């Protein structure tokens, strides 16, 4: 009788293990889908506010990524200056979401470029990646800004994924003279792990590795290889201004604290009490814009002069 029970345990355990593995793979596919969803276009992508609603002069511009995708943006001109601000939106965002800070920068005397990353807004469809292909897109935007203003003194303002993308791009492109990174995360696998831990009572490490492999198979990149924390120190002696809300439920403020520790001088961190993810702007719009532009003026206007 004991032998029979012992023998029955083996297939039961095997069945359970297979079921657990299947469940993990299914969850990993779901995670990979969230990280890199397929492109979905709608007529609503064009139903947004533009600089026209704000009474700003602008032109719709197009430029190409290194792999040939058409990227669409708005150029807000200031012919009297060589200072340019390039704005970088988040994972599920688009250029119209940056009209607030973008219009303020234009009124402060800067040329401004707002653009859509691949698979978002009016740019060509493409599966959204997480701090991967977007780096190439931002480098293309920086190249376009230099074409418009050959001696450009460029600052970048990024939000969430766009902030992490901006860190990676600034480490590679010396034309970025000042960087504002709002609600940035330290690494792709860190933020995916944090997101899993909030909703699933299981160890996230294995699930993250499986999802990373699935994303690689589906789209040819690994989000684990996107690590702003490893390169932020390379931006110096160019300045970095980190902004983060203390109540951020998407990217914990600990990410910016770790980025600050890894950065080199000159560096600033501003923690906004009570602010949610990318919410520091909305806590005090005027105060936020003034503080950001004061930082940019300090490091870009002196270059212009």
C-alpha positions in Angstrom: 0.0 0.0 0.0 2.8 2.4 0.8 4.5 1.5 -2.5 1.4 2.3 -4.4 1.0 5.7 -2.8 4.7 6.4 -3.4 4.3 5.6 -7.1 1.3 7.7 -7.5 3.1 10.7 -6.0 5.5 10.8 -8.9 3.0 11.5 -11.8 1.1 13.9 -9.5 4.2 15.8 -8.8 5.2 15.8 -12.5 1.8 17.0 -13.5 1.9 19.8 -10.9 5.4 20.8 -12.1 4.3 20.9 -15.7 1.2 22.9 -14.7 3.3 25.4 -12.7 5.7 25.8 -15.6 2.9 26.3 -18.1 1.4 28.9 -15.8 4.7 30.7 -15.5 5.2 30.7 -19.2 1.6 32.1 -19.7 2.3 34.8 -17.2 5.6 35.6 -18.9 3.8 36.0 -22.2 1.3 38.4 -20.6 4.2 40.4 -19.1 6.0 40.5 -22.5 2.7 41.7 -24.1 2.6 44.6 -21.6 6.2 45.5 -22.2 6.0 45.4 -26.0 2.4 45.5 -27.1 1.6 45.3 -30.9 1.0 48.6 -32.7 -2.6 49.6 -32.8 -3.5 52.7 -34.8 -6.8 54.6 -34.6 -8.2 57.8 -36.0 -8.1 59.1 -32.4 -4.3 59.3 -32.7 -4.8 62.5 -34.6 -7.5 63.9 -32.4 -5.1 65.7 -30.0 -4.3 69.3 -29.0 -1.5 70.8 -31.0 0.6 74.0 -30.5 -2.1 75.8 -32.6 -4.6 75.5 -29.7 -2.0 77.3 -27.5 -1.4 80.0 -30.1 2.2 78.9 -30.7 4.0 79.0 -34.1 5.0 75.5 -35.2 5.5 73.2 -38.1 4.9 69.5 -38.4 8.2 67.8 -39.2 9.4 64.3 -40.1 12.7 62.6 -39.8 13.9 59.0 -40.0 15.2 56.6 -37.4 18.4 54.7 -38.1 16.3 51.7 -39.3 14.2 53.8 -41.6 11.0 54.5 -39.6 9.2 57.8 -40.1 9.1 59.8 -36.9 6.7 62.8 -36.6 7.2 65.8 -34.5 6.4 69.5 -33.9 9.1 72.1 -34.2 8.5 75.3 -32.3 10.9 77.8 -33.7 13.0 80.5 -32.0 15.3 81.7 -34.8 17.1 84.2 -32.5 18.7 81.5 -30.4 20.7 78.3 -30.9 19.3 76.8 -27.7 17.0 73.7 -28.3 14.9 71.6 -26.0 14.0 68.1 -27.1 11.2 66.5 -25.1 10.9 62.7 -24.6 7.5 61.2 -23.7 6.7 58.0 -21.8 6.0 54.4 -22.8 2.4 54.8 -23.7 2.5 58.6 -24.3 2.7 60.9 -27.3 4.0 64.3 -28.1 0.8 66.2 -27.3 1.3 65.2 -23.6 4.4 67.4 -23.5 2.7 70.6 -24.7 2.7 72.0 -21.2 6.4 72.0 -20.5 7.2 72.4 -24.2 5.1 75.6 -24.6 6.7 77.0 -21.4 10.2 76.4 -22.8 9.3 78.1 -26.0 8.0 81.1 -24.2 11.2 81.1 -22.2 13.1 81.6 -25.5 14.0 78.1 -26.6 13.5 76.2 -29.9 11.5 73.1 -28.9 11.1 69.7 -30.6 8.3 67.5 -29.5 8.0 64.1 -31.3 6.3 60.7 -31.2 8.4 57.6 -30.6 7.8 54.7 -33.0 4.5 53.0 -32.6 3.0 56.1 -30.9 1.0 59.1 -32.0 1.6 59.9 -35.7 4.9 58.1 -36.1 5.1 54.8 -38.1 3.6 51.7 -36.4 6.0 49.5 -34.6 5.7 47.3 -31.5 6.4 49.5 -28.4 9.7 48.5 -26.9 10.9 49.4 -23.4 14.0 51.6 -23.4 15.4 50.0 -26.5 14.6 51.1 -30.0 13.4 54.4 -28.5 17.0 55.3 -27.8 17.7 55.2 -31.5 14.6 57.4 -32.1 15.8 60.0 -29.6 19.3 60.0 -31.2 17.5 60.6 -34.5 15.6 63.5 -32.9 18.9 65.0 -31.6 20.4 64.7 -35.1 17.4 66.5 -36.6 17.7 69.3 -34.0 21.4 69.8 -35.0 20.3 69.9 -38.7 17.8 72.7 -37.9 20.3 74.5 -35.7 23.9 73.5 -36.7 25.5 75.0 -33.6 22.7 73.8 -31.3 23.0 73.9 -27.5 20.6 71.0 -26.7 18.8 70.2 -23.5 16.6 67.1 -23.1 13.5 66.7 -20.8 12.3 63.2 -20.4 9.4 61.5 -18.5 9.2 58.0 -17.2 10.5 55.6 -19.9 11.4 58.8 -21.9 13.6 59.9 -19.0 15.4 56.6 -18.9 15.8 56.7 -22.7 17.2 60.2 -22.3 19.8 59.1 -19.9 21.0 56.3 -22.3 21.0 58.7 -25.3 22.8 61.5 -23.4 25.5 59.1 -22.4 26.1 58.3 -26.1 25.5 61.8 -27.6 27.7 64.6 -26.4 25.5 67.2 -28.1 23.2 66.9 -25.1 24.4 69.7 -22.8 21.8 69.3 -20.0 19.3 66.6 -19.0 16.1 66.7 -17.0 14.9 63.2 -16.1 11.5 63.1 -14.4 10.4 59.7 -12.9 13.2 57.7 -14.5 13.8 54.1 -13.7 17.2 52.4 -13.1 16.9 49.5 -15.5 14.3 47.6 -17.6 14.3 44.5 -15.6 14.1 46.5 -12.3 10.9 48.2 -13.3 9.3 45.0 -14.8 10.2 43.2 -11.5 8.7 46.0 -9.5 5.5 45.9 -11.5 5.1 42.2 -11.2 5.7 42.3 -7.4 2.8 44.7 -7.0 0.2 42.3 -8.5 1.5 38.8 -8.1 2.5 37.1 -4.8 5.3 35.1 -6.4 9.1 35.6 -6.8 9.5 37.9 -9.8 13.0 37.0 -10.9 12.1 33.8 -12.9 9.1 35.5 -14.5 11.2 38.5 -15.5 13.8 36.2 -17.1 11.1 34.3 -19.0 9.4 37.5 -20.2 12.8 38.9 -21.3 13.5 35.9 -23.4 10.0 36.0 -24.9 10.4 39.7 -25.8 13.8 38.9 -27.4 12.2 36.1 -29.5 9.3 38.3 -30.5 11.0 41.6 -31.1 14.8 41.1 -31.1 15.8 43.0 -27.9 16.1 42.3 -24.2 14.7 44.9 -21.8 17.2 43.6 -19.2 20.0 45.1 -21.3 18.6 48.6 -20.9 20.4 49.9 -17.8 20.4 53.7 -17.4 22.0 53.3 -14.0 25.1 51.8 -15.6 25.8 54.8 -17.8 24.4 57.9 -16.0 27.9 58.5 -14.6 29.2 58.9 -18.2 27.1 62.0 -18.7 29.3 64.2 -16.5 30.6 66.8 -16.6 27.3 67.7 -18.3 24.6 68.3 -15.6 21.7 65.9 -14.7 18.5 67.1 -12.9 16.5 64.2 -11.5 12.8 64.8 -10.5 10.6 62.3 -8.8 7.4 62.2 -6.8 7.6 60.6 -3.4 4.3 58.8 -3.8 5.1 57.4 -7.3 3.2 54.0 -7.5 4.6 53.1 -10.9 8.3 53.9 -10.5 9.3 54.1 -6.9 11.3 57.1 -5.9 14.1 54.8 -4.9 14.9 54.5 -8.6 15.9 58.2 -8.8 17.8 58.0 -5.5 19.9 55.1 -6.9 20.4 57.0 -10.2 21.5 60.1 -8.2 24.0 58.0 -6.3 25.4 56.6 -9.6 25.6 60.0 -11.3 28.5 62.3 -11.0 28.6 66.1 -10.4 27.0 68.3 -11.4 23.8 66.5 -10.4 20.6 67.6 -8.7 17.7 65.5 -7.3 14.3 67.1 -6.5 11.8 64.9 -4.7 8.3 66.4 -4.8 6.3 65.4 -1.7 3.0 63.7 -2.4 3.4 63.6 -6.2 2.4 60.5 -8.2 4.1 59.1 -11.3 5.1 62.1 -13.5 2.9 64.2 -11.3 5.4 66.7 -10.1 4.4 69.1 -12.9 0.7 69.0 -11.7 1.5 69.7 -8.1 2.7 73.2 -9.0 2.8 73.8 -12.8 4.3 77.3 -12.5 6.9 76.3 -9.9 7.8 73.2 -11.8 8.3 75.0 -15.1 10.3 77.8 -13.5 12.6 75.4 -11.7 13.3 73.3 -14.8 13.9 76.3 -17.1 16.2 77.9 -14.5 18.3 74.7 -14.6 18.3 74.8 -18.4 19.2 78.5 -18.5 22.1 77.9 -16.2 23.7 75.3 -18.4 22.5 76.1 -21.9 22.5 79.9 -22.1 26.1 80.1 -20.9 27.0 77.8 -23.8 25.0 79.9 -26.2 26.8 83.0 -25.1 
